[in-house]
């Protein structure tokens, strides 16, 4: 009788080692971009910091654009996971449209200002000639689709006007959150979220948005925005 071949764990170990090396490359790339700018990424500098020859990186990334694509995918997955948790949790916990808007937008903006390298790569266009692949871009698409679904849920709850498509309302909301994030990152990157000259404007912007898109905005709802912000800050 022929003996069954023994299982070979070596490929699994090699795959783990390969993934560890990829993660190390990505970590170093983020460090370089944090100091030299997103467009200043250099495969040669990555290799130098890793103590290897530049051609060795081609085993993992055939080009610098491929490295950017992997970085984009990593950042997109991170923010997707953070926001998916926030969207789901706040659908259960939110007591009003205002509560939902403030908490989820604060989560999103905090992530962006805390991860400036990924934020620039994901939301700006700092690298000439770079366009993320469909696979790398997929988490961003999923995040937007989930958010639009939540806005539809807000319409069904009677918190949000139903005479405007949820997609259009969400589009306008992203203008506000992206504007706050970009202004803070560009003009006051060292200020805290609570004290930042732009991030601290978020409660008022939420109230302004509700006055326009809320189903039945009232003066009491508008006045509550300060209390919501303070309550959310205490939870953190």
C-alpha positions in Angstrom: 0.0 0.0 0.0 1.3 3.4 -0.9 1.7 5.8 2.0 -0.4 8.9 1.9 1.9 12.0 1.4 2.5 14.0 4.5 0.9 17.4 4.8 3.2 20.2 3.9 2.9 23.2 6.2 5.7 25.1 4.6 3.6 26.9 2.0 1.4 28.3 4.8 4.5 29.5 6.6 5.8 31.1 3.5 2.5 32.8 2.9 2.5 34.1 6.4 6.0 35.4 6.0 5.1 37.0 2.7 2.1 38.7 4.2 4.3 39.9 7.1 6.8 41.4 4.7 4.0 43.1 2.7 2.6 44.7 5.9 6.1 45.8 6.8 6.5 47.5 3.4 3.2 49.2 3.8 4.1 50.4 7.3 7.4 51.9 6.1 5.7 53.5 3.1 3.2 55.3 5.4 6.2 56.5 7.5 7.9 57.9 4.4 4.8 59.6 3.1 4.1 61.1 6.5 7.5 63.0 6.3 8.1 63.4 2.6 4.5 63.8 1.3 2.3 61.2 -0.3 3.7 61.8 -3.7 7.3 61.6 -2.2 7.1 57.8 -1.8 10.2 56.1 -3.1 10.7 52.4 -3.5 14.5 52.9 -3.0 13.9 54.5 0.4 11.5 51.7 1.4 14.2 49.2 0.5 16.9 51.1 2.3 14.9 51.2 5.5 14.2 47.5 5.2 17.9 46.7 4.6 17.3 45.1 1.2 18.1 45.8 -2.4 15.3 47.7 -4.4 14.8 44.8 -6.9 13.8 42.6 -4.0 10.6 44.7 -3.6 9.4 43.7 -7.0 8.6 40.3 -5.6 5.9 42.0 -3.6 5.0 45.1 -5.7 5.9 45.2 -9.4 5.8 49.0 -9.4 5.3 52.1 -7.2 1.8 52.4 -8.5 1.1 48.9 -7.3 2.4 49.9 -3.8 0.1 52.9 -3.9 -2.8 50.6 -4.8 -2.1 48.3 -1.8 -1.9 51.4 0.5 -5.2 52.7 -0.9 -6.8 49.3 -0.3 -5.5 49.1 3.2 -6.8 52.6 4.1 -10.2 52.0 2.4 -10.7 48.8 4.4 -9.8 50.5 7.7 -12.2 53.4 7.3 -14.9 51.0 5.9 -14.6 48.8 9.0 -14.7 51.8 11.4 -17.8 53.3 9.7 -19.6 50.0 9.2 -19.5 49.6 13.0 -20.6 53.1 13.6 -23.5 53.0 11.1 -24.8 49.8 12.5 -24.4 50.7 16.1 -26.0 54.2 15.7 -29.0 52.7 13.9 -29.8 50.9 17.1 -28.7 53.7 19.6 -29.6 56.9 17.9 -32.5 58.8 19.4 -32.8 61.3 16.7 -31.5 62.2 13.2 -29.2 64.7 14.9 -27.8 62.2 17.3 -27.1 59.8 14.3 -25.5 62.5 12.2 -23.2 64.0 14.8 -21.9 60.7 16.1 -21.2 59.0 12.8 -19.7 62.2 11.2 -17.5 62.7 14.3 -16.3 59.1 14.0 -15.5 59.6 10.3 -13.8 63.0 10.7 -11.8 61.8 13.7 -10.5 58.9 11.6 -9.5 61.2 8.7 -7.6 63.7 10.8 -5.9 60.9 12.7 -4.8 59.2 9.5 -3.7 62.1 7.3 -1.6 59.9 4.9 -4.4 57.6 4.1 -6.9 60.4 4.0 -4.8 62.3 1.4 -4.5 59.1 -0.7 -8.1 58.2 -0.4 -9.8 61.5 -0.8 -7.4 63.8 -2.6 -5.4 63.3 -5.7 -1.8 63.7 -4.6 -0.2 61.1 -6.9 -0.1 62.0 -10.6 -1.1 59.0 -12.8 -2.5 56.9 -9.9 -6.0 55.5 -10.1 -7.0 52.8 -7.6 -7.9 49.4 -8.9 -11.5 48.2 -8.8 -10.5 45.8 -6.0 -8.8 48.5 -3.9 -11.8 50.8 -4.4 -14.4 48.3 -3.5 -14.5 49.0 0.3 -15.1 52.7 -0.4 -18.0 51.8 -2.7 -19.5 49.5 -0.1 -19.2 52.2 2.6 -21.1 54.7 0.5 -23.8 52.2 -0.3 -24.2 51.4 3.3 -24.4 55.1 4.3 -27.1 55.7 1.6 -29.0 52.8 3.0 -28.9 54.3 6.4 -30.2 57.6 5.1 -33.1 55.8 3.5 -33.7 54.2 6.9 -33.8 57.7 8.4 -36.5 58.7 5.9 -38.5 55.6 6.8 -38.3 56.6 10.5 -39.6 60.1 9.6 -36.4 61.9 10.7 -35.4 62.9 7.2 -37.3 64.6 4.3 -38.6 62.0 1.8 -39.1 64.5 -1.1 -35.4 64.4 -1.9 -33.6 61.1 -2.9 -31.4 59.8 -0.1 -28.5 59.7 -2.6 -28.7 63.5 -3.0 -29.0 64.2 0.7 -26.0 62.0 1.4 -24.0 63.7 -1.4 -24.7 67.1 0.3 -23.7 65.6 3.7 -20.4 64.4 2.3 -19.6 67.9 1.2 -19.9 69.1 4.8 -17.9 66.2 6.4 -15.2 66.2 3.7 -15.0 70.0 4.0 -14.5 69.9 7.7 -11.9 67.1 7.5 -9.9 68.8 4.7 -9.9 72.2 6.3 -8.7 70.8 9.6 -6.0 68.7 8.0 -4.8 71.6 5.8 -5.0 74.5 8.1 -4.9 73.2 11.7 -3.5 69.6 11.7 -2.1 69.9 15.3 -5.3 71.0 17.0 -7.5 68.5 18.8 -10.9 67.4 17.4 -12.7 69.1 20.3 -10.8 72.4 20.0 -10.0 72.4 16.3 -11.2 75.6 14.6 -13.0 73.5 11.9 -13.9 70.3 13.7 -15.4 72.3 16.6 -17.9 73.7 14.1 -19.4 70.3 13.5 -22.4 70.6 15.9 -23.5 73.8 14.3 -23.1 72.4 10.8 -25.2 69.4 11.9 -28.0 71.7 13.1 -27.8 73.7 9.9 -28.1 70.5 7.8 -31.1 69.4 9.9 -32.9 72.7 9.4 -32.7 72.0 5.7 -33.2 68.3 5.5 -34.8 67.2 8.7 -38.4 66.1 8.3 -39.8 68.3 11.1 -37.1 70.6 12.4 -38.0 72.5 15.5 -36.1 75.2 17.5 -35.8 72.6 20.3 -34.0 70.2 17.9 -31.7 72.9 16.8 -30.8 73.8 20.3 -30.0 70.2 21.2 -26.9 70.0 19.0 -24.6 71.3 21.7 -25.9 68.8 24.2 -25.4 65.9 21.7 -21.8 67.0 21.1 -21.0 67.2 24.8 -22.6 63.8 25.5 -20.7 62.2 22.7 -17.4 63.7 23.9 -18.0 62.3 27.4 -18.6 58.8 26.0 -15.1 58.9 24.4 
